[in-house]
């Protein structure tokens, strides 16, 4: 596989995100260790490859006592926000049962930090703390796909996105697992340059730095709930038939529904037509192949069910803002 160049996130002129140096990690009980270490290790390695202490970090809890991660490990040393001093960004690290730990103390702490103009972030289930504090109203944000549906209903003033991570002005939200590694690599690229970010990724044997346009794979049952068995079956049929797409009539017949009913279900639960949803699946698959393989554009065109290179190029440009050939050059 080939290495993809980092896709830059353009921070506005004078944005505090482009000069982050002190990162505070507010760890809540049962926080995700993989999400936390994926974030903090990027900072450590950036100092190593950058041959200077570009970053420092503080592990913070509301009372200064260490929080136990979901794997049972305790991270030390920890400190309070007052003892650490106000960081350049405060990132909430959480995990299982986050609602049990976002209490009045945590909410007051976050609101106080926000009132001082400090950027805030959340990784894994950490965005829930910002949501509960009302600090993501009017922002775009992302959360782990398992939490997407219930949170979307509970916080109607927030614009939820499917991306691995989202940076919107002075808010950063990120899904779980290793996605925080990509978020922090992009932040390092903003401040120290993309070559330093690439060197960090090479140290971690990361084949490609994922950017803000990369999506998390969200199982359709997590989007619509397990009660919509017909819709889930249709989407799985789509996913299994990328190279030779099924027609709307064939999809409807296979799940024993009328085309009109199928159209209504997609509009109601996914806010798009089945044709548009199917096309998006195929185009995302095409982008994965262009970024991660050496398959020719002609081969990608065929594998993703496009019979006309012109149609493929036009659809790709409409979806991602540039032609497949540009995607391939960016990934070289």
N, C-alpha and C positions, 0 to 999 in steps of 0.2 A: 504494500500500500504506500501511497505517496503522502508526503506532508502537505497540508493545506496552509497557505499563508493565513495569518490572523486577519479576520475581518474587523476593521477598526470600528469602534464606537466613537462617534464624534461628540465630545463633550462641548457644551457651549463655551464661548470665550469667557474666561474667568471662573469657570465652574469649579467648585471645591472638589469635585470628583477627580479632576486632573492633577491635584496636588495632595492627595491623601498620603499621610506619613504615619500617623498614629491611629491604629485600628483597634477599636474596642469590641470585644465579643461578649455580649450579655448571654451567659449560659443559663438555661432553665433546666430543672430536673428532668431526667430522661432525654436529654438532648442527643441528637444523632452524632456519634463520634466520627463517622466517615464524612459527614458534611462539614463538621468543624475542622477536622484535620486537613481536608481537601482545600479549605480556605486558608488556614494559617500556614500550611507548608509552602504555598506559593510565595508568601511574603518572605519566609526564611530563605527560600532558594533564590528569590530576587536579590536579596542582600548578598548571597554567595556569588552569583554570576555577575552582579553589578559591582562587586568589590568595594562595597560601602554599606553603611547601615541606613539604607533608604527607608526602611520601614521598622517600626516597633509595634508591639501589640500588647494588649492587656486583656486578661480573662476576668470578667466582672460578674458578680452576682449581687442581688440587692442588699444582702447582709454581709458580703465578703466571705461567706463560708462556701467551700467547694460544692458544686452540683455534681451529682452522680449521673454519668451518661447512661443511655439505655442498655449498653453492654456491661454495665456494672463498674466501669473504670472511672476514677476520679481524677480530674485535671488540676494540678497545682503548679505555681501559686495562683490564687485568686485574690481579688481585691474588690473594694467598693468603687463606685464611680467617683466619689469624692477623693479617695486616696489615689486613684489612677490619674486623675486630672481629665478634663474634658477631651475626648478623642476627636479626630477629624471626621470619623464616622462611627456610629454605634450599630452593630449587627446583632440581631437577636438570633441565637441558636437554640432550636427546640427540637422536639421529637414526639414520642408517644404521649398521648393524653395531655396535649398542650393546654387545653381549656382548663385543666385542673390547676395549672400553675400561673396563668395570666390573671393575677389578682389585682386589687386596688393599688398595691405597692408598685407592681410592675407597670401598670398603666400610668400612674402618676410620674414614675421615673421617665418613661418614654415621652410623655407630654412635656415634661420639664426640659428634656434634651431638645425636643422639637422647637420649643419656644425660644431657645437660644440659637436657633438657626443651624443646628448641627444635622447633617444628613443622617438618615436612618436606613437600615436594611434588615432583611430577614432571610434566613436560609432554612431549608427543609420545611418544618411547620412554623418557623419563626415569623413569617408574615402574618399569622393569625394574631400575634400580639399587637402588631401595628394596626390591623383591621379593628380589633376590639377597642383600641384606644382612639379610633376615629382618625387615624393619621394617614390613611390611604384613600380617603374620600376624594374623588375627582382625579385620582391617579390610575395609571395602568399598572397592573401587578400580575404576578404569576404565583401559583402554589402547586404543590405536588398533585398529580392527577387524582389521587384518592380523595382529596379534600375539595376538589374543584366544584362539584355539583352542590353540596350543602352550603359552602361558603358563598357561592354565587347567589343563592337564594337569600342568605342572611345579610348580605352587604350589597344592596342594589345600587349604591352610589359609587361603586368601585368597578373599573373596567378590567375584567379578568382576561388574560391572554394565555395562549398555549405554549409560549416560548419557554426554553430552559431557564432563562433569567430575563428580567426586565429592568432597565434603568430609565426612570422617568424623573427628570429634574433632580431633586435631592432625595429620591427614594430608590432603593435597590431591593428587589425581591428575587428569590432564586428557589428552584425546586431542590430536591434532595439528592442523595447519592454523591456522585462525583461532579455534579453540575456546578457547585461552588468553586471548583478548581477552574472551570472555564470563565466564570464571572471574574474571579480575581486575576486571571491571566489577562483578561481584557482591560481591567483597571491598571495593571502593571504596564500594559501597552500604551495606555493613555499618558501615564506619567513618565515612564523611562524609555518608551519607544518599543516598536513592535519587534525589533531584533532581540531585545532583552527578554521579552515575553516568549519568543520562539526558543531562546536558549533555556529558559526555565522549563518549557514543555519538553524539550529534548532530554533534560535531566530526569524527567518523570516518565520517559518513554511514551509520551503522548503523541499519537500519530497526527492528530489534527486539533487545533484550538477551535472549539465551537463558538459561534458568535451569537449575537442577539437575534438573528434571524433563524436560528435552529429551534425546532419544535420538540417538545417532549411527546413521546408516543402515549396517547391517552386512549385506553380501551373504550370502545363505544358504550359498554355497559356502565362505565363510570360516568359518562356524560349524561346518559338518559335514564339510568336506573334499570334494574334487572326485570322490571315489570314490562318493558317494551321489547319482548322477545322477538317480534317480527322485525323491528328496526335493527336490532343487534344481528339477526340472521342476514339481513340485506347487506349490512356493512361488511360482515365477514365474507359474504360472497364477492363483494367488490374487491376486498383485500386479496382474495384468492385468485382473482381473475384480472390481473393488471395487464399482462401481455396481450390477451384477447378479451377486451372489455365486453361485458354483457350489455345488451340493450335494456332500456327501461321496461319494455314489454317482457323480456325474458326474466328480469329480476322480479317483477310483479307476479309472473306466473309461477316461479320457483317457490315463492313464499305464500302463494295462494291469496294474493291481495289484488285489488284493482289499482291501476296506475294512479288514479285520482287519490285513493287512500294513501298510497305510497308518497305521493307529492305532499299531502297534508301532514303526514308524520314527520317528514324531513323538515318542513317549514316550522312545525310546532316545536320540535325538540332540538334541532340542529341549526335552525334559522337559515338554511340554504336549501336549494332544490337538490334532489338526488343526483341529477346530472352534474351540477357544480361540485358536489361533495366527491363524486367519483373522479372527476377531472383533477381535483386538488390532491387526492390520494396518488394518482399517477404522476403528477408533476413533482410531488415531494419525493417519490421513489426515484424519479429521474435526477433530481438534485443530489440525492445520496450517491447515485452511481457516478455522476459527473465529478463529485468531490472526492470520492473514496476509491475509485477504480480507474483503470486506464482504458476502459471500454470507449470505443469511438462514439462520437455524437450520433452517427447513423445507427449504431447498434443500440444505444440508449433510446433513440427514437422508436425503434422497433420493439424493444423489450417492454417499453412502457405504453404500448398500444397505440402509437401514432403512426399512421400510414403515410403521412405527408410531412417531410422535413419543415416545410413552410408553416403548416398548422402547428407543429410542435414548437417551433421558434416563437411564433406569435403568442401561443398560449403561455409559454414559459416567461416571455417578457411581461405579459399582463400580470402574471402571478408574482414574479420576483423582481421586476423592474429592470431586467437586463436579459440579453440573449444567452442561450446555452454556451455559445463559444466564449462569452465573457466569463461565465461561471468556470469554465475549464481553465482559462488563463489565470483567474484568481486562485485556482487550486494547484497551479503548477509549482 
